[in-house]
Amino acid sequence: METITHNLIAVFIQILCFLYFIFPWNIIFTIMFAFLSHIIVDALSFITYHTPNSMKEDKFWLIWHYIIYALSMFSIVLFVIPYWLSILFANIIDLWDWFTLRPLQKKIKHKNPDSKWGDKYYMHKIVDWVREKLFYWLPNRIYKKSGILIEISIIIVFAIILGLLNVSLFID
Ligand SMILES: [Zn+2]
């Protein structure tokens, strides 16, 4: 799903872990659950509007992504202190796959178009596996524009929960 969704859930996880576990378990569980949350949340992303490739010629796709990228950036700025640990681990799979492996692969394929290097290092393969095992029964809505409503609902629910938890006051 989108970065803001991962971030809100990550902040929620860190708050709970620091509330209920003592050092060093609060840190260990924050890392573990934040990482796992990305897998679960992404495994569910196919019930939201999530086209596999960018559709820059499609106005709806473009506007939605402008908004959601801006909100994602905002959520990082807002929460990075003090929630950088959970935010980092809740996004590490994307940081690796989309911002490290894919650009590397592009470079290699530029020189050698037949290269298959890197294909097996994609961490979203774990996501696909979880989706097939656990969520195969859910409808596929990746091209349904109304799917953004599901993602927006999740964002609103977690924003409210964080508000109720007094997120801004929480610094351990
Ligand atoms: Zn992802």
Residues whose N, C-alpha, C, O or C-beta is under 5 A from the ligand:
A	BS01	ZN	D42 D94
